Structures are given as structure tokens and as C-alpha cells.
Amino acid sequence: MSGLDTRLRSVVGQATADALAKAFGMATLADLVSHYPRRYEQRGELTDLSTLTIGEDVTVLAEVASAANHSYGSGRSAGNRLVVEVRDARTGSGKLQLVWFAKHPLTWRKRELEPGTRALFAGTVERFNNKLQLKTPSYQLLDRKGEGDDAVDPETFAGALIPVYAATAKLPSWRLAQAVRIGLDVLDVDEDPLPAALRARERLPELLDALRRIHRPESFADVERAKHRLKWDEALALQVALARRRADAVRAPAIARPPRADGLAAAFDASLPYALTAGQRVVGDELARDLAQDHPMHRLLSGEVGSGKTVVALRAMLTVVDDGGQAALLAPTEVLAQQHLRSLRALLGPLGQAGELGAADASTSVALLTGSLGAAARRDALGRAASGEAGIVVGTHALLSEGVGFADLGLVVVDEQHRFGVEQRDALRARGREGTTPHLLVMTATPIPRTVAMTVFGDLETSSLTELPGGRRPITSHLVQPRWVGRMWEVVREQVRQGRQAYVVCPRIEVSETDDPDREPAAAATEVLPLLADGELAGLRLGLLHGRLPAEEKDRVMRAFAAGAIDVLVATTVVEVGVDVANATVMCVLDADRFGVSQLHQLRGRIGRGEHASTCFLHTALPEGVPAVERLRAVAATSDGVELARLDLQTRGEGDVLGAAQSGARSQLRLLRLLADEDLIAAARLEAQRIVEADPELAGHRALRVSVDALVADPSYLEKG
């Protein structure tokens, strides 16, 4: 018998093991048996052939309608073509053509694929003469043995349900099924990863039984029972990994930074021209309590666009400065770093002008460190950070560079955390005073669904801001299809005449020669600006902002727009976060279907920041009925960030949210669904907390520790935030 860590070559042979490794990255028996069927075909039923997609590798269950040999050419170019038509007898709505080529008539194959024969056919979907086609497909006869590509294996399809696996053209579904059957026949699980008490309480089958049920089910009830058990495996391993990370964070030493009644933070509160919202005060108290502990704060601050996260973060930074420490604010782009610098200096006023004329008696200074700084400016910023003169240092990835040091780094604030990995933020935290770890606050402007908070950010304590500061006006959103584009530009002109400003956001900077010739290219900022200047927005003052502009030009454009010297800013998503111009009341997102739900919500948040009513236009040239259009309609219909975050999760899927899509790695989440399995994830979190509190090293849970170690070894998975 073989354990889960057995190498595949000793189970299925070298050739099959090599094929599985090349196609799916499989190395062990655990990899093979966790390659679960993507669906099941039921004997007596056929695949709906009308749902096939061009270019997709498919395995379909179909019935032969006709088969005919055709000759073509003459002489050396002569040959024969066998054309088989298969149908979906269940719906009558789908037909598929199968084609094989040979020098001589394929009489034996024609005899084997006589009308009425049912089989699994595997290949890549193509279109030829306006017909869907599989060229030289592999097939597996289901009704009788034959002389085809793969001799039928009765044991592989012995159940009432036929498992269909994610496959490739060279490794069809039934070959995977055969490999899985061989693996299950020799598999021995000597210790179940789930504790016996948990299995009994939740009425879960043992692991080996669940694996057999999901791969060789007799009924859909078998499938559901197996899936429920295997989801518990995924959820518990994830939550134990996160619980251990939380426990490690609590054990790390940090310098307590308690608030002072007469410090900069108190002076800042007294200088604010408006009252903090109740939510800002509650979250501020949570941060103050964390900072006063001798272990590092490890907190996520999420909040609606415009909910005042910057003020909350600044109050925490000033608390650290009051204690003689420093704070670093890490931003993903230079535009956002520059915006943060301006915002912090504006909020602090004389309190942030230490060393300058007009500074308050008790004050600090804010420094900027980005990759594009000139040599003199960089030396100045590095010196002020290293000496402690700058209480707050704002920067981009340049803060992570060698040679960047701090006198006493006490707090790291990471804005738009999804742009940074754990290793990056920890590289900055390593700059703290020797033997200690700085406190950490990560921020996101996207409200976090509960299950995402328990998984992606499960190692962090969470705080949320949901209410907007007083005086904010609601934003009206509209889906704009081609017939309404003219009216959109009229609204822009009307708002400019009233003294307001507007954004026009494009998905890209410029058109590329590599664009798909069969698809209309997305709007490019460098091309849209001259078209608008000579057309719909002629006579208005237009500006251009995108990521490839020199840093000085980006800063000049943003300052001009903030000062009202530019009426309409044509930009890319560099304005997605952090840009705060209260006079901007119109947001036009061109080809909005190219953006995700979260991005659209962020872009919309750039307006509605002042006293004037604001309008967001989501433009698309796609026709009605397309899923992307319905997504835009949903975004236009609500400004509820939590609802949109759930929609975003549904749209993107778990793999992308957890980070696997960025790395190309196979996600460890095969069955667990963050929205559908919310209650299970919450239960697993409680179970994991109990296990880790009682047995931090998992000494009494060897099999569970193996699962957790495998999870942690995949950096794409747990290092999203």
C-alpha cells in the first residue's frame, strides 16, 4: 500500500507520471487524488453540445448520428477522411463533427462508430465550414468493447456517474480516471488529517472513503457527502495556518506606543475643522489599544471609498511619533505616494512643518522617498529618515531598497495592500529597532466580505469604516451604451461651465500592434485626449496622466488639476486610489467592461468628495445580454461597497482573490467556495483556534501538520496580503 506522499512514478509508471507532471504539475499520489472531477456525466444522458466553446479542450458524452468515409485528392496527395456526426439526443440543440484523416479508408473505425454508439470523445473544439469540430479526437466507447484508441476499462466507468476531469488533448479524461483508480486501489491513509472528534461531531466520512466517493460515486449524494468532507480538509488546513501566524505575531516583541494626552496626536485632533465620525473614533480606539501593547499590532483597515481611512491612519502614526518613533507609509505608485504626501501635509498644517518657518512648537516633518527622486533629494530623504528628523516617511517600493534606514521605525502602514506581498511588507518591518518588530496597519479601500476577511486576511485583526464623513453628496451612476455617448460629453461640458471638473479614464495608455485584430481595441488615453480636444470637448482645458510619464510631469499634472487649471483629466487607473479633488464631479470610464468591479468602485470614489452632486458614467460598446454588461449594470445600480465586494468575488473567483492567478500556481482551494461555504469556514476558524491554542506545534496532529505545511509552502496562496 502507498501513502499520500508516494511519488507517482511508483504508482502509475514513469510515462504516465511524466505526462501528469507536464500537464498538471503532479508529483505525488496526493496531487493525483486531489485532482477532483470537474463534473459528472450520467449514464443515459448526453452532454449539451450547444454549450461548447471554440479553443476549449473538452470531453463530451455523445451519440453517433452518422459516419461516412470521403476520399480527396489524387496521386501522392490522395487521402481519406472519416466524418462522424454526433448529437445530443437529449436536447436536439447540439451537433458536433468528428474528423479523422488517413491514407486508406478508415473502415474499422467507421464500423466501430456506427449510428447509435455512445462514447466519450475528447479533443479541442474548432470551427470548420461554420460547424463545431473535433479533429482526430480520442474516444472511449461506453456501450461495448471496440478497437478504438483506448480499450474500454469497465472498472473505470463502473458507477452510475461517469467522472469527467479537467484534461488536455494528449491526456484525456478517461486516462486520468484510470490513473486515479490505480492510485485509489493502492492508497492507504494511516492517519486522518481531521481530528476524530471533529469528524464525529460533523458526521464526516474518513478521508479515504471521501476520496473514493468523489472519484467513483454511485450517486450525486455520494458526491455531495465527499465534497463536504473534503471542503473541511481545505478550510481547516487554511485556518490552522492562519491561526499559527496570528499566534506567532502575538509572540513577537514590539515597543509599546501608548497615547499621550499632550502630544501631536491630541494637537491634531484639536486642529481638525470637522468632527470625526463615530466609526473613525471606534477604529482609532482599536488602533490605540493595539499600539499600547508590547507585541506588534497586525491589523487590516478596510473602508468605503472616502470613508476617512487616511485620517485614522495619520492619528495612529502621530501616536507613534509622540513616543519618539517613526512611521512609514508604503504606497504602490508614485502618483499615490505624491498624493499621500500632499494630503498628510495639508492635514497636519503647522504640525507637519518641523524645521520650517511657521511650524508649530511641537511638530514633525513628512519626507518622500520614491524611485524617481533626483540624487540630492534622495540623499536628503534618506538622511532625514535615518536621523529620525522625519517622523513620517511616505514612499513606494523604494522604501524597500538597500540603504534605507530609520532611527526608530515603530509603525508600517501599507496602503492598497493587494499590490504588495507579505515578503515585501515584512522587508520594511525588518527595519525596526533591533530585536523588535514594528506595528503593522494594512489598508484597503474595498470593503471585505466576511469570508475573505477569514481567509485572505485571516492572520490580521480587522477594522472597518462604513460611514462617510458629513457633507458628502451621493454619486449617481449610469450605464452608457453607444447611443448615449453624446449626452455623456454634454454633461461634462455642462459641469465645466458650472466651474466643476471631470475625469475620463481609459483602460490603457496607447494602442499596441499586438492587439487582437478581431476585437475593437480598448480606449487608449494618448489617443482619446486629442480626439476629445478636437471634438466633443473642444475648447476645454485637457490634461493627460498615465504611469509612463516622468514623475515630475505626473506631479505637475496632478497639481494643476487639483488647482483647477485643468478642466478634464484624461487618465489611466493611476487615479484609481488616493486622488482627492473635491471639485471633480464627473467620472467617465471608457470601455468600463475592461475593468473589474472593485476597480470601478474605486474609480467612482474619486468623485463625490465635495459639496456638489456627482455623476459616474460607465461606458461600454458591448451589446445587451453580455455578462460584462450585466456586471456594469449591477455596479451602476448600487454604491454599497459590501454588496459590490461580494459581486467582485463572484466575478473573479477564489483563485484570483487568493493570489493563485497572479503566480500561475495551482490553487490549494479545489472545492471550497468563499461565499457559498461561509458557515463552514467560520466553523473551521473556531476549530483551528482551539487546536492551535492547545497544540501550537501540531505535535499531536501529524497528518494535519503535513497538510498545513504543504499549504504554507505555496507562497502564492497565503501571501496575498
Secondary structure, 3 states (H helix, E strand, C coil): CECCCCECHHHHCHHHHHHHHHHHCCCEHHHHHCCCCCEEEECCCCCCHHHCCCCCEEEEEEEEEEEEEEEECCHHHCEEEEEEEEECCCCCCCEEEEEEEECCCCHHHHHHCCCCCEEEEEEEEEEECCEEEEECCEEEECCCCCCCCCCCCCCCCCCCEEEECCCCCCCCHHHHHHHHHHHHHHECCCCCCCCHHHHHHHCCCCHHHHHHHHHCCCCHHHHHHHHHHHHHHHHHHHHHHHHHHHHHHHHCCCCCCCCCCCCHHHHHHHHCCCCCCHHHHHHHHHHHHHHCCCCCCEEEEEECCCCCHHHHHHHHHHHHHHCCCEEEEECCCHHHHHHHHHHHHHHHHHHHECCCCCCCCCCCEEEEECCCCCHHHHHHHHHHHHHCCCCEEEECHHHHCCCCCCCCEEEEEEECHHHCCHHHHHHHHCCECCCCCCEEEEEECCCCCHHHHHHCCCCCEEEEECCCCCCCCCEEEEEECHHHHHHHHHHHHHHHHCCCEEEEECCECCCCCCCCCCCCCCCEHHHHHHHHHHCCCCCCCEEEECCCCCHHHHHHHHHHHHCCCCCEEEECHHHCCCCCCCCEEEEEECCHHHCCHHHHHHHHCCCCCCCCCEEEEEECCCCCCCHHHHHHHHHHHCCCHHHHHHHHHHHHCHHHHHCHHHHCCCCCCCCCCCCCCHHHHHHHHHHHHHHHHHCCCCCCCHHHHHHHHHHHCCHHHHCCC
